[in-house]
Amino acid sequence: MTDVQLVAPLAGWVLPLTAVPDPVFAEGMMGPGLAIDPTGDTLHAPCDAQVLTVHAAGHAVTLDVGGGVSLLIHIGIDTVKLGGQGFTPLVAAGDRVRAGDPLIRFDLDAVVQGAAAAVTPVILVEGEGSVETIAAEGLVAVGAPLARIVVGAPVAADAGAVAGETLRRDAVVLLPHGLHARPAARIVAAVRDSGAEVTLTSNGETASASSPIGLLSLGLAQGRHVTIAARGGQAAAAIDAVVALLTAEVDAAPMTASAPRPPVARDVEAGALSGVPAAPGLAIGPAFWLRLEMPELPTMGEGVAVEQARLADGIAAVAATLDAAAGGAGQMGGVLAAHRAILDDPDLRDRAEAGIANGMAAAAAMMTAAEGQGAQLRATGNARIAERADDIRDVALRVVHAILGTSAAALTVPAGAIVFADDLLPSQLSALTAAKVAGFAVVGGGPTSHVAMLAAGMGVPMVVALGAAVRVVTDGMQVILDADAGAVIVGPHSDRQAQARAAIALRAEAEAAALAAGDRPAATADGQAIHVYANLGSVADAEAAAAAGAEGCGLLRTEILFLDRSVAPDVAEQAADYRGVVAALPGRPVVIRLLDVGGDKPAPYLAIPPEENPALGLRGIRVSLARPEVLDTQLRAILAVPEVERCRIMVPMVASIDELIAVREALDRLRAELGVGPVQLGAMIETPAAAATADLIAAHADFLSIGSNDLTQYVLAMDRGNPAVAAGIDGLHPAVLRLIRMTCEGAATRGVPVSVCGGLAADPLAAPILVGLGVRTLSVPPARVPATKALVARLTMAAVRDHAAAALAAANAAGVRALARRFAEEISR
């Protein structure tokens, strides 16, 4: 048979198979191929062929292209769970089709909103050969040359490979969506590894378990009886594996950033929906579903020149809007500055212009470019990087509205409502700032996304990664949002509602008292001073912290100045930023963290080479020591701040004493050159090595500050950017707490104070334990300052020391949280 030429069956963005956010496809378990992220709504035949199967859910089709070669085209990822909704098959098994004939019509919006991804794999699943992509990665139109199947010689069967007794077993298919592409691929892989010849028989039809097409052709729906027969090789093991895959009560889900695995069970009450805490707090109110309304996009352009001009005008209009808003107050100003940098991304614009060159209208080309770029971010498997796909989409929607002369629909959300959404965009959160919503519950999302950061800054509780289970909630349902535990309680009984309202009222009363006390130092009920500082990223944050009564700044994230730009900020720009923050907190200390980039925070102009494991590579202080001019520039900028004696310099990601000594030497050299007096220098404790040698580091430091987020991921060996494990990361794991205790004890030998500036400090369940372990400063988002000061005022040192000792002895994080919840109830009485 000669090679087979394939044309594009969909309009969209061509991607390599490895970019598909599902390991079954991306790792080639089903066979070689490629993928298209669609912009159209109809799947066409990529070549002349015969239809072998159309899945009952209408989302996938297999085609016989001749010579024993078969293709699978699978619209979207995990679309079988849509149950056929939005899919209209236009062909049936046995039909002959010509290249370009329509096969399936589908609702693209429904796929985008309801599935893990819309990316559509085109896979060679039967026959010997390979797939060579002809089209370049980028936009492609229906019918354009796409790929070539290079057909290989068929492999002769080994007649002696399957000798032995035939074993049989009956089973019932329990897969909720029947046997579809993903479990079929896993069966094929299991059988291949066993070396056995395996067949499945149902309703008089038999198929080889080595053939994905054969398995799919059986149409095994949930509840169907099937007989598995195996001979040769590890026949019994092969049958066990097939039965296990057919009788799983849950389909194996794709591991993607946009559809994270269900969170590890936390200490939440029975019947509650479990997610991941993103912004702490407690709220009760009616549910209100917020759904993104996409403008209707024209598909065909009116000429390249016309559409290019529209794109340029749209980008310019949005640029002007963002320029005016990027310097605004609070964290939203920083987010909009990041959006302005996205708008300047040449790759995004090049993708949009490529779409226009292929005949697309400017608005559709911009949206397609954003979805393509977003798909690439999601395909990295790094949740924090994938979360930025929402920012790209947000920017693209702004441009689309500018091109079309439309505007986003006004968001009318009832005051006091708990807002539910599949995903939230920063612009939506900005529009809801004045709506006085009670909380946010998000199907997807991540705890480090921009919307999570904004919600925390607003002081509005948020739970993310709730998954599809939360769709049982309908508009108007009464719910309790416990963002401290990462839970949603649906339809709580009247006593539970009364309990929640009482807890909310008690918190509000205590926070009001703390706010009225201004920036007076916080203290426990028995008189122990516990400082409550704020984590900041801008002057506006500092102003908000001052208004909230923060006693100082425990963490100024200077990397915000360095990211999303093409060149590093100079001394003058940095000094102006630091000067503004210090001026906004008169008389109070400001801890300035040195540049912390690398890992998940890239700065392109620093030319950090790609690393196999960036979290363990060139990041934090390692970057500045490798680029001494960067360190010198930043130190000079800090030393140029008036009242520099109020500044404290913090070194990130310290792993050894030598790193701190090197920074101290650079600081002393520049102080002598500039004639500046002493400035405190401290170390961040984010690595197990730093915690274990805290006593040694404290000999060279004026203070230590625990970065609990990174410390937790390093202690537990769980990348908080990996969606497969990120939900299991909990800073209240006893191993993390023991290293925090070790840090406090080591620092105490030198009389050096210890603070926590990571997420644990703002967790109301964690803060009492931290105080009991010896932490004397808690640095939290500005909106959490009053709540944290109010919490400290209810503590006594004897109680928190006993509580911390019990937490250290717990078996796991869930046990610690159970203790913490009981402790919180006791001190609230």
N, C-alpha and C positions, 0 to 999 in steps of 0.2 A: 504493500500500500504506500502511496506517496504521502508526503507531508500534508497536513491540513492547515489551511489558512483560516484564521478567526478574525472577525470584525467585532467592533465594540457592541455588546448587547444592551448597553446603557449609556446615557450621557452622564458624564461625571468625571471624577478625578482618578486617574490610574495610580495604583499603589502596588508595591511589591507584596507578596503574600506574607512576608514577615511583619508587615505593618498591621495585619488584621488582629484586632484585640481579642483573640481567642486562641489558646495554644493548640487546640486540635487542628485548626487551619494553619496557623502561623508556623507551627513546627513540622508541617508537611505530613501529618499522620494520615490524611486522606489522599495525599498525592500532590504533585507539583501544580503550580498555577500562578495566578495573579489576582488582583482585586480591583474593584471600582467603587468609589464612594459616590453614590448616585445623586444626580440633580433632577432627573426625569422621573416619570411615574409608570413607565412601561418597560418590561424586559422583552428583548427581541432575540431571535435565534442568531448565534454567532457564526453559523455555517449551515449548509444543507445537512439535515439529520433526521432521525426518527425519534419521536418522544418515547422514552422508556417508562418513566414514572413522573407523576405530578403528585407531590405530597398532599395528604388530605387537608393540611393547613394552608395549602396554596402558596407557600413561601419558597418552595424549592422544586427544581425540575432536573431530570437527568435525560441526557441525549446520547443516542448511538450515532456516532459520526462515521461508522464503517470500519472494517478491518479489526474488529475487536476493541476499538478505542471508544471510550465513553466519557462524557463530561457531566459534572454536577455544577449547577449554578444555584447559589443559596442566597436569597435576598435578605441582607441584614444578618445580625448576630443575635441568636436566641429568639428569633421571630416566631419560632414554633409556639412560644407561650402566648402569642396573640390569638391563637385558636382560629386562624383564618380571617379574623377581622381586618378589613382593609385590603385583602388580596382577592383578585378575580382571575382565576385561570382561564385562558382563552384557547387552550388545547387540551387534549386528553392522551393517555397512553396509547401508542399505536399510530398516532398521526404523523404524517410526513410533513416536514417544514422546510422552507428555503431560507437562506441567510437573510436576515432582516425581518422575517415574519414575527408579529407580536406573539408572545407566549403567556405573559402574566401582566395584568395591570394592577398597580398597588397604590395605596395612599401613603405617599412619602412622609407627610407630617405625622401620620399615625405610627409609622415605623420609627421615625426619629424620636418621638416622645415615648413610645412604649417598649422599644427594644434596647438592648445593650449598645448597639451601634447599627448604622444603616449600611456599613461597608459590606459589599457583595463579593464573595469569593467566586472565582471561575476555576474549577479544579479538574484536572485529568485524573479520574478515579479508576478507570479500567484500561488495560492495555499497556504495552511497553512503549515508552517514549518520554519525551521531555517537552516542556513548554518554554519557548523563547519569546520574550516580550519584544514587540516591534515598536509600539507606541512609547514615547518618552513619558516619564512620570509627570503628570499634569493633566489638564483638561482634555477630554476626548468627546467627540460627537458620536451619536448612534451610527453604525455602519462604517466608521473610520477603521483603517487597518489597526489591529490590536496585537495579535500574537500569532505564532506559528507552532503547531504541534509537530515536533520532529519524531517520526514514528520509528521505533526500534524493532529489531527482529524478535518475534515471539520466543519466549523461553520454553523449551521442551519440558514436559512434565517428567518427574522422576518416578518411574513406575514402582520402584522399590521403597519409596519413602513412607508408605502408609500401610505397611503390613501390620497384622495384629487383630485382636478382638475388637469388635465394634461395641462401644458403650452408648447407652441411651438414657435420657432423663427428660421427664415432662416438666414444664414450668408454665406459669401464667405471667404475662407481661404486666408489670406494675408501674412502668414509667408513666408519669402523668400525661405526657404528650405522645405516648407510643414510641416506637422505634424510629428515630429521625437521624439526621446526618451525624450529629456528634456522638451519640452512643454507638451508632453503626461503625464509626471510625475506631472507637475504642475496642469494639468486638474484633474487628479485623486485626488490630495491632496485637491483641491478646492471643488470637489464634495463630498469627504468624510467629509469635515468640514461642508458642508451645510445640511447633513442629508437627502438629496433628492435622488430619483432614477432618473438618467439621462441617456439618450441614444443619440447617434449621428447616423444619417442616411445620406448616400450619394450613389448615383448610385444604389439604391435598396438594399444596404447592411447596416445592423444596428449593432451597437456595444454598449456595456455598457461603460459609461464614468468612471466606477469604475475599468475597466480592461485595463491596459496598452497594453496588447497584442491585445485586441479587437480594441483599438484605432489605433494602428499601422497597423493592418490588413486592415483598411479602405483605406490605401494608399492615404491619403489626401494631394495632391500636391497643390502648390500655384495656386489660381484661382478656385479651386473646390468649388461647392455649397454643403452646408451641412445643415441639419435640426436638431436642438437641441430640445429635448423633455424632460421635467422634471415634476415630481409629488412628492408631500409630502415634508416635511421639509421646507427649505427655497428655494423653487423651482425657484422663480423669480431671487433671488440672485445667485443661481447656474448657471442659464442660462447667466446672465450678466458676471459672471466670465469666463465661457467657451468661450463666444463670444469675450471677451477681449483678451483671450489667443490665440484664433484662428486668430484674426484680427490685432494682433500686427505687425507692419511693420518691426520690427527688432527682430530676435530671441534673447531670454534671453541668454546672454553670460556667460560663466563660469568666476568666479572671481579668477584669478590665478595671481601669481607673474610674470609668463612668458608672460601672456597676460593681461596686466592691462586694466582697464576700460578706455574709451576715456577720455582724460584730460578735466578738466573743462574749459569752453570757456575762452580764454584770449583776451586781446586787440590786435588781429591780423587782418590784412587787409582782406577784402572780398576775398574769393576764396582760401585763403592760407590753407595749411594742418597744423593742430595744434598738437604740441607735448609738451614735457616737457624740459625746458632749462637744460643742463647738464654742458656746458662750454661756457661762453659768447663770443660774437663776431658776426661779419657780414661777409659773404662771397658770392661770385657769381662764377659760373663755370658750366661746363658740369657734368651731373650725371654719376656716374660709380658704377655699382652694384658689390659688393664684395661677393662672395659666398664661403662658406667653403667646400673644397673638402675632403671627407673622403677617406682614403686609403681602398682598398679592403681587408676585413678581412677574413682569413680562419675560418670556423666555427668549424670544428672538429679538436681536438688535435691529437698529435702523441704519446700520452702517458703522464701520470701524471708527471713522473719524468722529461721528456724532456721539457714539457711546464712550469713546475715550475722553471727549470733552466733558460729558456728563460725570464720568468717574472723577476726573480732575476737579471739577467744580464741587462735587459732593465731598471729596476729601478735604478740599480747602475750607469748605463751610464748617465741617466738623473740627478741623484743626483750630479754626478761630474760636469756636465754642469751648474747646478743651483748653486752649491757651488762656482764656479768660477765667476758667474755673479751676485750673490745675494748682494755682497758688492759694486756693481757698482754705477754709478752716478745717481742722481736724484730719482724721485719717482719710476721709473722702477726697480731700485735696491731693493726698499722696496717691490714691488709687487712680484719680483722673490724670495725674502726671504720668503714671505707668501706661494708661490708655493712650496718652499722647505719643508715647514712645512706640506703642504698637502701631499706631497710625503711620508712623515714619518707617515702619519695617519694609525694606525694599522687596523682600520675598513675598509679602502679602500683596503688595501692589503688582508685582510681576505676575503673580498667579491670576489676579483679576484681569490684567491686560491680556494674558494668554487666553482667558475665556472670551473676552471681547473679540480677539483675533479669530476665534473659532465660531463667531457668529452670535454669541450670547449678548443679551442686553446688559448694561453696566450694573444695574442693581443685582441681577441674578449672578453675574460674574463675581461681584464682590462677596456675596453671601456664599457662593460655592468655594471661593478662595479661602474664606474664613473656616468653612467646614473642613476643607482639605488640610489646612494647617492645624486645625484643632484635632483632627484624626491622627495626625502624626504625633502630637503631644500625648494624646491618650494612649497611643501604641507604645510609648516608652515604658509603660508599666509603673512609672513613678507618679504616685497620686498627686504630689504637690506640683509637679510639672503639668500633669493632666488638668489640674484645677484651673490653670491659666487659659485653657481652651474657652472657658466661659467668658473671660475678659476679651478674647479675640472676637467671639461672637457678638458681645456687647458693642464693641467698636464698629464691627461690620454693620450691625443694625442701625447704628447712628448714621453711617454713610448711606445705607439704603434709603432711610427716611429722607435724608438730604437730597438724594438723587430724585426720588419720587415726589418730593414736595409734600410729604405726609409727616405725621408725628406719631409717636407711640401713644396708644390708647391710655387715657388717664386711669390711674390705679385708684379705684374707690374701694377701700377696705374699711369695714366697720371698726371703730375704735374699740380696743379691748379684745380684738379677735386674735386667735392663734392662726397664723398664716401658714398654710400647707402649700408646697410646690414641688414639682419634679426637680427643678433646679432654680436657683435665684441668680439673677445678674446684678452686678454692682449698681447699675442705673436704676433697677427696680427698687433696691434697698434705699437708694438716695431719694427716690420718689415717695417712699413710705416713711421717711424720717419724721414728718409732721403728722402722720396718721395715728400715732399713739397705739400701735399694735402691741399685743401682750407678749408675743413670742413667735418663733419661726420653727417649723418642722419640715425637713427637706428629705425627699426620697433619696437623692444622690448627694453630691457635694462632698466636701472634705473639711476636716477641722482646721486646716491651714489655708483655706481659700480666702480670697479678698472679702467675700461676703461674711465669712465667719469673723474675720478681723473687724469688719465694720459693725457687725451686730454686737460684738463685745464692747466696741467703742461707744455704741449707742446705749449700752446697758440693757439690751434686750436679749433674753435667753434664746438659745438656738440649739437644736439637735439635728444632726445630719446623718446621712448614710442609713436611713431607716428602712430602705428597701421597699419592694413592691407590697409588702404586708400592710403598709400604712394606707394603701388605697381603700381599705375597708372604711376609712373615715370619710364621711360625706359632709357637705356644707351644713352648718348649723349644729352639728353634734357637739355636745359639751365635752371638753377634754382638759386634762391636766398635763402641762408640759414640765417635766422635771429635768431640766437641763444639767443639773448637778450630777444626776445619775445617767443621763442620756436616755430618757424614757418618755413615752407618751402613754398616758392612761386614758383609754377611750370609754366614754359613758360612765364615769365614776358615780357610785351611789351617793346619796345626799350627805351621809356622814363623812365620806371621803372628801367631798367637795367642801364641806364645812371645815374639815381639818386643814385642807390646802389654803383656804381663804384666811384662816387664823394664822397659819405660818407666814403667809405673804404679808399680812397686816403687821405681825410682830417684826418681821424683817424691815418693813418700811419705817416703822416707828424708830427702830434702833439706828437705821441709816440716817434718818432725819436728824436725830440727836448728834450723830457723828459729824454730819455736815454742818450743823450749827456750831460745833466746836472748832470749826476752821482747821488750820494746820497745826493745832496743838498736838503734841506727841501722843500717840496712842499708848495705852497701858492695859495690862490685865486687871482683873477685879482685885487682885492682891498686890498691885502696884509695880509689877515688872514692866519696864518700858519695852515696847515692841514697835519699832519704827515701820510705818507704812509709806512706801515710796511708790512712784509710778513708772511704768515702762513707756518710753516715748519714741516717736519717730519724726517729730516736727515741732515747730514753734507753736502751732495751733494745739497740738497735743499737750504741750507744756502749759498753755493757758488754761486748757480744760482741767489739767491735773491740779493747778493752783486753785481753781474754783472749787474743785472737789475736796480740797483739804489735804492734798499730798504733802508729806513732810520733806520731799525731795524727789529726785529722779534716780531710780536704781538701775536704769538701763536706757541709754540713748543709742538707738540703732543707727549708727552712722552709715551703714551700707546702703540705706535708702538713697543717699546722695550719689552713690557710685553705680547703682544698677540702672538698667534701661537707658543707657547713653553710650556714645561712641568714644568719648575721651574721659579721662579721670578729672574730677574737680580739682582746681588749684588751691593754694593756700588761702587766697582771699575768699573764694566761694565757701570753702569749708568753715573758715573762721566766722564768716557772717552767719552761717547757720547755727554754729555752736553758741555764738554771742547772743543770738535771739532766744535760744532755749534758756540760757543762764539768766538772761534779763527777765524772762517770764516767771522765774522762780526766785524772787529776791530773798537773799539771806539763807537759801537752802542749798544743800549739796547736789551736785549733778554728776552722775557716774557716766562717763563717755566711753562706750566700748569701741576699741580699735576695729578697723575694717574686718568684717567677718564675711568673706565671700568664698567661693568654691563650693563643691558639693552641689546642692540644689539651688545655689544663688550664684549664677555665672555672671562675670563681668567680661564681656568679649575682648575689650582692649587690653586686658591683662594677659591674654594669650595663654591661659592655662590649658595644657594639652588634654585631650580626652583620656579618661581613666576608667579602668574596668570597674572600680568601686570608689566613686568620688567621695563617699562619706569617710573613707579611710585614707584619702589621698591628700592632695595639696589644698587645704582649706584653713580658715581661721588665721591664727598668727603665723602659720607656716607660709602663707602667701606673702605677708608683709616682710617676713625675714628673708624670703627668697627674692623680694623686690625692695631693697632697703630704701630706694627713693620714694616709694609709696609710704613707707613707715615714717620717714623723715618729714615728708610733706604734711602728713596728718598730725604728727606731734608738734610741728611748727604752728599749725592752725590752732591747735588747742592752747598752746602757750601764748598765742596772741589774744586770747579772750581776756577782757577786763575782769577783775576779781577771779583770776585763774586759781587762786587758792581754794575757791569753792568747787573747782573741778577735780574729779577723781578719774584716773585713767584705768580702764579695765582691759585685760589681755584675753582674747577669746581662744578657746580650744587648747589650753595649756596641757601638755602631756609630760613635760619634764622641767626641772629647775632651770636648765640651761636656757630655755626659751624666755623665761621671765627675766633672767639675768641679762640676756642680750637686749631686751627692751629697756631694762633699767639703765644699762650703759648708754644706749642711744638717747634716752630721756635726759640723763645727767649731762651728757655732752652738749645737747641743745640748750638746756637751762643755763649752763655756764656761758655758752656763746651769746645767748639773748639776755642774760642778767636777770633770770626769773628765779624766784625762791622755790622752796620745796613744793612738790605736787604729789599727792598720794597715788600709788600704783598698786593695783590689785590683780588677781587672777580669777578667771572663770573656771569653775570645776565642772567639766562636762565629760571627762573621760574617766574610766575606772582607775587609770594610772594616777591621775591627779588626786582623786579621792583617797587612794591608798597611801599617797605620799604627801597628804595635806600638811602634816607637821613640818616636812622639809620645805615645801613651797612657802608655807607661812613665815619661814625664817627670812624670806626675801620679799614678802608682800605686806602691804598695809591693811588689806582686807581680802576676803574671799567671797565669791558670789557663785552660787550653784545654778547652772543652766539645766534645769530638770528635764527639759525635752530631749536634748541630745544625750544627757547622762542616761536617761531611761533606755533610749534605743541602743546605746553601746553596751549597757549592762545586760539587757535582755537579748542582744544579738538579733534585733528586729528592726529593719529599716522602716522608719515611720513614713517613708515615701512609697513603700511597697503595699499595694492594696490587699495582697493576700494575707498580710500579717499586721498591717498598721492598726486595725481595730483592736488587736490584742495587746497593744502597748499601753501599759498603765503605770504611771509613776508611783502608785501606791503598792507596787510589788515589794514584798519584804526585802528582796535583794537590793533594790534601789534605796529603800529606806536605811538599810544597814550601811550603805556607802555614804549616805548623807550624815548618819551618826558618826561614821569614821572621820568625815571631813570636819564636823564640829569639834570632835574630841582632839583631832590633830591641830586645828587652829587654836584651840583653848590652851595648848601647851605653850604657845607664843603670845597669848593675849590678843589674838587677831579676831575681829568680828566676822560673822558669817551671815550672808543674806541669801535669799532665793529669788531669782528674777524670771524663772521659767513658769510654765503653765500651772505647776502645783501650787504656787503661792496664791493664785486666784481661786483655787478649788476650795470651797468652804469645808469639804470633808477632809482635805489634806492639811490645811493651815494649822489646826490645833496640833496635829502630829509633828509638823515641822517645828513649831515652837517648843514642844516637848523634847525634841531631839537636840535643841540648842540653837536654832536659828533665831536671830534677833531682829532681822529686817525682812519684810515681805514686800516685793515690788510687783505691782499688779497693773492692769490697764486702768487708765484714769477713771472710767465709769465704775470700777470695782473698789475704789478707794474707800468711800463711805461704808460699804457693806463689810469690807475687811476690817476697818477700824471698829465697827460695831461688833463684829465677831470676836475680835481680840478682847474687847471690854467684858465679854461674858466668861472668859477663861480664868482659871486659877492655875498656878504653876504646878501644884501638887497633882491636880487632876490630869493635866496634859502630859506630865512625865509618866504617870501610870498608864495613860492611854497610849503613849508612844511605845512603852515597853511591851504592852500587849500586841501592838501592831507588828513590832519586830519579830514576835514569836508566832505570828499567823502563818498559815501554810501557803497562802497565795494572795493575789491582789483582791480577789472576790472576798476572801475572809477579812482582809483589812477594811474594805469598804463596808462590810456588814458591821464591823466594830465601829467604824466612823459614823455610820448612820445612827446607830444606837446612842453614841456619844452626843451627836448633834441634837437628838431628841431630848436627852437629859439636860443639856445646858439651855435648851429653849423653854423648859418648864418654869 
